[in-house]
């Protein structure tokens, strides 16, 4: 049977890879615009270098402190920083999300309103409340029928 395949497909011939010559490095030649010879090109480069060397170097960028009083503006300066910090704490409390604790097919879920997936699913409602307390989450608890508990 082996002879049949040899006749059908022929003997395997060793194929030697083609030998290629190594690539030779060729210099890169950039075309110059017509009418521009080496001397005029060099002269243009030297002119630019001379112009750059004439420019003054800036060694100091210190500026005087500018306040609102320096401008004739009706704006009032900011209040002391301590009060600003207190205001920022109040704003961050308002921006904190309020999680919902609702019934889930596998138990009780802690979920953000409008989210597609629950943050956590727990066995009991009390475990979900404890989870929110541990993580300092604000939360609303819902009854099994979906109404808000007070």
Secondary structure, DSSP 8 states (H G I E B T S, - for coil): -HHHHHHHH------------------------TT--HHHHHHHHHHHHHHHHHS------------GGGS--S------HHHHHHHHHHHHHHHS-EEEEEEETTEEEEEETT-SS-SEEESSHHHHHHHHHHTT-EEEEB-TTS-B--
